[in-house]
Amino acid sequence: MSDHIKLYIPGPIEVSADTFAAMSAPMIGHRTKDFQNLYASIQPHLRTAFGTTQPVYLCTSSAWGIMEGAVRNLVAKKVLNCCCGAFSDKWYDVSLNCGKEAVALKVEWGQPITPELVDAALSAGGFDAMTIVHNETSTGVLNPLGDIAKLVKSKYPDVLIITDTVSSFTTVPTPMDEWGVDVMLLGTQKALALPPGLAVFSASTAAMERAATISNRGYYFDFIEFQKNGENDMTPSTPAISLIYGLRHRMEKIMAEGLENRFARHAALNALTAEWVNSHQLGFLAPEGYRSKSLTCVKNTREIDVAQLVSTLKKDHKIAIDGGYGKLKGKTFRISNMGDETVASMTTVLTALDDVMTKI
C-alpha cells in the first residue's frame, strides 16, 4: 500500500503479508479438538527454539503479563532485579508492586549485567529468584545470560532465573535447558515478527515446583493453571486464536530457515548496520562484545537532530526508526534488523538514512 510505513523500530516490527494471511484462517472454538490440534502442532517447533523439553505455554497478553506472573508465582523470599535499561528497570517496579521484597542491581543504561555483578549482589543472601532481560531493547545491550546462568546455578542453586527474550529469541542462541534458565518468556511483536498480544513462555520443573508452594498466585497468570491446561493442549482462558495461527506459521518459517542460518542472518544484518554507523562517525551505546544482534542503538555522538532524522525518514521514504527510548530520546536512535529482513531490505533503509543525513 502506498501509505505503508515500513517498521524498522525495535517493536512492534514489520509483519509479513504471508503472516497476516495465516492469521486470517477461519475461527475455531477454543474448547474444541480443533484448537487442541492447533496448540499441539506448535509445541515441537517451540520446544526446539526454546531449547527445552518442557512444555511451552501461550498467554493472551503482552510479555509483561508473564513478567509479572513469574514474580507472583516464584518469589517467596526476595528477588534480585537486574536493571540495565527501561524494561529491566521496570521489572523492579513490578516486583515492588506485587508486594515482593526486591533488590535492584543497577548499571548505567548502555552497560551490561555481568556475572561478577550478579555474584556480588546474590552473595548478600536471602534471594530465591532473579530477573534479567537478555537483550535490553531500550539500550541495545545483549547481556551474557549463559555465563550468568552458569554462575548462578553453580553458586546459588536455589535462585530461580527468570529471563525475558523478546528481542533475542531465535536471533541468537537461547538454550533454556542447557543454560539452566527457569523461566524463559517473550512477547510476539519483536523477534517473532507477529503483531502484539501474545506471550509465550516455558518453565523448568523447579519453577513449577516452587509455584505450587506459593499462595496468592492469582488466576490469569497462575503457572499451575497453565500447566494443568497445557497437559490437555488448552489455555486457562480464551486465547488469541488468530495470533496462534500466526505463531504456527512463524515457527514453520523459522524452522524452514534453520536456527543456525537465522542466527547467522541476524548477525550479518546487524554487522551491516554497524558498518553504516561507523561510516557516519556515529557511536554505539553498548560496548563491544555486549551489543545486540537484533537491533542497533546508535549513540548520537555528532549531536544531529534525531527528531528531524526520524520525521524526514518517515516523510520522504516511508520508513520508521526509533528516536531513542525514555531518557535516551535524542541521545540515541535505534534501527531494528529483526524478523524477515534481508541484505536488500537493510540496504534500502541504510541508503534512505544516507539521503536524510544530507538533508538535516
C-alpha positions as CSV (number, residue, x, y, z in Angstrom):
1,M,0.0,0.0,0.0
2,S,1.2,3.5,-0.8
3,D,0.7,4.7,2.7
4,H,2.5,1.8,4.3
5,I,5.3,2.9,6.7
6,K,7.8,0.1,6.9
7,L,8.8,-0.5,10.5
8,Y,12.5,-0.6,11.5
9,I,11.6,0.3,15.1
10,P,12.5,-2.4,17.6
11,G,9.0,-3.5,18.3
12,P,6.4,-4.0,17.0
13,I,8.3,-4.9,13.9
14,E,7.2,-5.4,10.3
15,V,4.7,-8.2,9.9
16,S,4.8,-10.0,6.6
17,A,1.8,-10.4,4.3
18,D,2.1,-14.2,4.5
19,T,1.8,-14.0,8.3
20,F,-1.3,-11.8,8.1
21,A,-2.7,-14.4,5.6
22,A,-2.0,-17.2,8.0
23,M,-3.8,-15.3,10.8
24,S,-6.9,-15.0,8.7
25,A,-7.7,-18.7,8.9
26,P,-11.3,-19.5,9.9
27,M,-12.1,-19.0,13.6
28,I,-12.5,-22.2,15.7
29,G,-13.7,-22.8,19.2
30,H,-11.0,-22.7,21.9
31,R,-12.5,-25.6,23.8
32,T,-12.6,-27.9,20.8
33,K,-10.4,-30.7,19.3
34,D,-9.5,-28.3,16.5
35,F,-7.9,-25.9,19.0
36,Q,-6.1,-28.7,20.8
37,N,-4.7,-29.9,17.5
38,L,-3.5,-26.3,16.7
39,Y,-1.9,-25.9,20.1
40,A,-0.2,-29.3,19.9
41,S,1.1,-28.7,16.4
42,I,3.2,-25.8,17.5
43,Q,4.8,-27.4,20.5
44,P,7.6,-29.3,18.8
45,H,8.9,-26.2,17.0
46,L,8.6,-24.1,20.1
47,R,10.5,-26.5,22.2
48,T,13.2,-26.8,19.7
49,A,13.6,-23.0,19.5
50,F,13.5,-22.6,23.3
51,G,16.0,-25.4,23.7
52,T,13.8,-27.2,26.2
53,T,12.0,-30.5,26.8
54,Q,9.4,-28.6,28.9
55,P,6.0,-27.6,27.6
56,V,5.8,-24.1,26.1
57,Y,2.7,-22.1,27.2
58,L,0.7,-19.5,25.3
59,C,-0.8,-16.5,27.1
60,T,-3.1,-13.8,25.6
61,S,-1.2,-10.7,27.0
62,S,1.9,-8.7,26.4
63,A,5.1,-10.2,27.8
64,W,4.6,-8.0,30.9
65,G,1.8,-10.3,31.9
66,I,4.2,-13.2,32.3
67,M,6.9,-11.0,33.7
68,E,4.6,-10.0,36.5
69,G,3.2,-13.5,36.7
70,A,6.7,-15.0,37.2
71,V,7.3,-12.7,40.1
72,R,4.0,-13.6,41.7
73,N,4.4,-17.3,41.1
74,L,8.1,-17.8,42.1
75,V,9.2,-15.3,44.6
76,A,8.8,-16.5,48.2
77,K,11.7,-14.7,49.8
78,K,13.5,-12.0,47.8
79,V,14.1,-11.2,44.2
80,L,17.1,-9.6,42.5
81,N,16.1,-7.5,39.6
82,C,19.0,-6.8,37.2
83,C,18.4,-3.3,35.8
84,C,20.3,-2.0,32.7
85,G,17.6,-0.2,30.8
86,A,14.0,0.8,30.6
87,F,12.4,-2.6,30.5
88,S,14.7,-4.3,33.1
89,D,14.3,-1.3,35.4
90,K,10.5,-1.6,35.2
91,W,10.7,-5.2,36.3
92,Y,12.0,-4.0,39.7
93,D,9.0,-1.7,40.0
94,V,6.7,-4.6,39.1
95,S,8.3,-6.7,41.8
96,L,7.6,-4.0,44.4
97,N,4.1,-3.5,43.1
98,C,3.5,-7.2,43.6
99,G,4.4,-6.8,47.3
100,K,7.7,-8.7,47.0
101,E,10.9,-7.9,48.7
102,A,13.1,-6.8,45.8
103,V,16.7,-5.5,45.3
104,A,17.7,-3.7,42.2
105,L,21.1,-4.4,40.7
106,K,21.5,-1.2,38.6
107,V,24.1,-0.3,36.0
108,E,24.2,2.7,33.7
109,W,22.0,2.5,30.7
110,G,24.1,1.0,27.9
111,Q,26.2,-1.1,30.2
112,P,25.8,-4.9,30.6
113,I,24.9,-7.0,33.6
114,T,28.0,-9.3,34.2
115,P,28.4,-12.5,36.2
116,E,30.7,-10.7,38.6
117,L,28.0,-8.1,39.4
118,V,25.3,-10.8,39.9
119,D,27.7,-12.8,42.1
120,A,28.3,-9.8,44.3
121,A,24.6,-9.0,44.6
122,L,23.5,-12.5,45.3
123,S,26.3,-13.1,47.9
124,A,24.3,-10.9,50.3
125,G,22.0,-13.9,50.7
126,G,18.3,-14.3,51.1
127,F,17.4,-14.4,47.4
128,D,15.3,-17.2,45.8
129,A,14.8,-15.6,42.3
130,M,16.3,-13.1,39.9
131,T,15.1,-11.4,36.8
132,I,17.2,-10.4,33.8
133,V,16.3,-9.1,30.3
134,H,18.6,-11.0,27.9
135,N,18.5,-8.3,25.1
136,E,17.6,-4.9,26.6
137,T,15.8,-3.4,23.7
138,S,16.0,0.2,25.0
139,T,19.8,0.3,25.0
140,G,20.8,-2.4,22.5
141,V,22.7,-4.4,25.2
142,L,22.9,-8.2,24.9
143,N,23.6,-9.5,28.4
144,P,25.8,-12.6,28.8
145,L,22.9,-14.7,30.0
146,G,24.6,-18.1,29.5
147,D,27.6,-17.0,31.7
148,I,25.3,-15.5,34.3
149,A,23.2,-18.6,34.5
150,K,26.3,-20.8,34.9
151,L,27.4,-18.7,37.8
152,V,24.0,-18.7,39.5
153,K,23.4,-22.4,39.1
154,S,26.8,-23.3,40.5
155,K,26.9,-21.0,43.5
156,Y,23.2,-20.2,44.2
157,P,21.2,-23.2,43.1
158,D,18.1,-22.1,45.0
159,V,17.8,-18.9,43.0
160,L,15.4,-19.3,40.0
161,I,16.4,-17.5,36.9
162,I,13.7,-15.6,35.0
163,T,14.5,-14.0,31.7
164,D,12.8,-12.0,29.0
165,T,14.0,-12.9,25.5
166,V,11.5,-10.8,23.5
167,S,14.1,-9.4,21.2
168,S,16.8,-12.1,21.3
169,F,14.6,-15.3,20.8
170,T,15.7,-17.0,17.5
171,T,18.1,-14.2,16.7
172,V,20.9,-15.6,18.9
173,P,21.0,-19.0,20.7
174,T,18.9,-19.2,23.9
175,P,19.2,-22.8,25.0
176,M,17.0,-22.8,28.1
177,D,17.7,-26.2,29.5
178,E,21.4,-26.1,28.7
179,W,21.8,-22.8,30.4
180,G,19.6,-23.7,33.4
181,V,17.1,-20.9,32.9
182,D,14.0,-21.5,34.9
183,V,11.5,-19.2,33.1
184,M,12.1,-18.0,29.5
185,L,9.4,-15.7,28.2
186,L,8.8,-13.4,25.3
187,G,6.1,-11.3,23.6
188,T,5.4,-12.0,19.9
189,Q,5.9,-8.5,18.5
190,K,9.6,-8.3,18.3
191,A,11.9,-11.1,17.2
192,L,9.0,-13.4,16.2
193,A,7.6,-10.7,13.9
194,L,4.0,-11.1,14.9
195,P,1.5,-8.5,16.0
196,P,1.4,-7.7,19.7
197,G,-0.9,-9.5,22.0
198,L,0.5,-13.0,22.7
199,A,3.1,-14.0,25.3
200,V,5.0,-17.3,25.1
201,F,6.9,-18.9,28.0
202,S,8.3,-22.1,29.4
203,A,9.2,-23.0,33.0
204,S,11.5,-25.5,34.5
205,T,10.4,-28.3,36.8
206,A,12.0,-26.4,39.7
207,A,10.0,-23.3,38.8
208,M,6.7,-25.3,38.7
209,E,7.5,-27.0,42.0
210,R,8.1,-23.5,43.5
211,A,4.9,-22.1,42.1
212,A,2.9,-24.9,43.6
213,T,4.1,-23.8,47.1
214,I,3.2,-20.1,46.6
215,S,-0.1,-18.7,47.8
216,N,-1.9,-15.7,46.1
217,R,-0.7,-16.5,42.6
218,G,-3.8,-15.0,41.2
219,Y,-5.6,-16.7,38.3
220,Y,-4.9,-15.2,34.9
221,F,-1.1,-15.7,35.2
222,D,-1.1,-18.7,37.5
223,F,1.6,-21.0,36.3
224,I,-0.2,-24.1,37.7
225,E,-3.3,-23.2,35.7
226,F,-1.1,-23.1,32.6
227,Q,0.4,-26.4,33.4
228,K,-3.0,-28.1,34.1
229,N,-4.5,-26.8,30.9
230,G,-1.3,-27.3,28.8
231,E,-1.5,-31.0,29.6
232,N,-4.7,-31.1,27.6
233,D,-3.4,-28.7,24.8
234,M,-5.5,-25.9,26.2
235,T,-5.1,-22.5,27.7
236,P,-6.6,-21.4,31.0
237,S,-8.7,-18.6,29.4
238,T,-9.8,-17.6,26.0
239,P,-6.8,-17.4,23.7
240,A,-6.0,-15.0,20.8
241,I,-6.6,-17.8,18.2
242,S,-5.7,-15.7,15.2
243,L,-2.3,-14.9,16.8
244,I,-1.8,-18.6,17.5
245,Y,-2.4,-19.3,13.8
246,G,0.2,-16.7,13.1
247,L,2.6,-18.2,15.6
248,R,2.3,-21.6,13.9
249,H,3.2,-20.0,10.6
250,R,6.1,-18.1,12.0
251,M,7.5,-21.2,13.7
252,E,7.2,-23.2,10.5
253,K,9.1,-20.4,8.6
254,I,11.8,-20.2,11.3
255,M,12.4,-24.0,11.2
256,A,12.4,-24.0,7.4
257,E,15.2,-21.4,7.5
258,G,17.0,-23.2,10.3
259,L,18.0,-21.7,13.6
260,E,21.7,-21.6,12.7
261,N,21.0,-19.9,9.4
262,R,18.7,-17.5,11.2
263,F,21.4,-16.6,13.8
264,A,23.9,-16.0,11.0
265,R,21.5,-13.8,9.0
266,H,20.8,-11.6,12.0
267,A,24.5,-11.3,12.8
268,A,25.2,-10.3,9.2
269,L,22.5,-7.7,9.0
270,N,23.5,-6.3,12.3
271,A,27.1,-6.0,11.1
272,L,25.8,-4.2,8.0
273,T,24.1,-1.6,10.2
274,A,27.3,-1.3,12.3
275,E,29.3,-0.5,9.1
276,W,26.8,2.3,8.4
277,V,27.2,3.7,11.9
278,N,31.0,3.7,11.6
279,S,30.9,5.3,8.2
280,H,29.0,8.2,9.6
281,Q,31.3,8.7,12.6
282,L,28.5,7.8,15.0
283,G,28.8,5.6,18.0
284,F,27.2,2.7,19.8
285,L,25.6,2.9,23.2
286,A,26.6,-0.6,24.2
287,P,30.2,-1.6,24.5
288,E,31.9,-4.0,22.1
289,G,31.1,-7.6,23.0
290,Y,27.8,-6.8,24.5
291,R,25.9,-5.4,21.5
292,S,22.5,-6.8,20.4
293,K,22.4,-8.8,17.2
294,S,18.7,-7.9,16.5
295,L,18.9,-4.1,16.7
296,T,21.4,-1.3,16.9
297,C,21.2,1.5,19.5
298,V,23.2,4.3,17.8
299,K,24.9,6.9,20.1
300,N,24.3,10.4,18.8
301,T,28.0,11.4,19.0
302,R,27.5,14.1,16.3
303,E,24.6,15.7,18.1
304,I,22.4,15.6,15.0
305,D,18.7,16.4,15.3
306,V,17.3,12.9,15.9
307,A,13.7,14.0,15.8
308,Q,14.2,15.6,12.4
309,L,16.1,12.5,11.2
310,V,13.2,10.3,12.2
311,S,10.5,12.5,10.8
312,T,12.2,13.1,7.5
313,L,12.9,9.4,7.0
314,K,9.2,8.7,7.6
315,K,8.0,11.5,5.3
316,D,10.5,11.1,2.4
317,H,11.0,7.3,2.5
318,K,8.1,5.8,4.4
319,I,10.4,4.2,6.8
320,A,10.2,4.3,10.6
321,I,13.1,4.1,13.1
322,D,13.1,4.9,16.8
323,G,14.4,8.2,18.1
324,G,15.6,6.9,21.5
325,Y,13.7,5.5,24.4
326,G,12.9,7.4,27.6
327,K,15.9,9.3,28.9
328,L,17.9,8.4,25.8
329,K,15.5,10.2,23.5
330,G,17.5,12.4,21.1
331,K,20.8,11.0,22.5
332,T,20.4,7.8,20.6
333,F,18.3,6.3,17.8
334,R,17.5,2.6,17.2
335,I,17.4,0.6,14.0
336,S,16.0,-2.9,14.0
337,N,17.1,-5.8,11.9
338,M,14.7,-8.4,13.4
339,G,12.3,-10.6,11.7
340,D,12.4,-11.2,7.9
341,E,14.9,-8.6,7.0
342,T,17.5,-9.2,4.3
343,V,20.6,-7.6,2.9
344,A,18.4,-5.9,0.3
345,S,15.9,-4.6,2.8
346,M,18.5,-3.4,5.2
347,T,20.4,-1.7,2.4
348,T,17.3,0.1,1.5
349,V,16.8,1.6,4.9
350,L,20.5,2.5,5.3
351,T,20.6,4.1,1.8
352,A,17.5,6.1,2.9
353,L,19.3,7.2,6.0
354,D,22.2,8.3,3.9
355,D,19.9,10.5,2.0
356,V,18.3,12.0,5.1
357,M,21.7,12.6,6.7
358,T,22.5,15.0,3.8
359,K,19.3,17.0,4.5
360,I,19.5,17.7,8.2
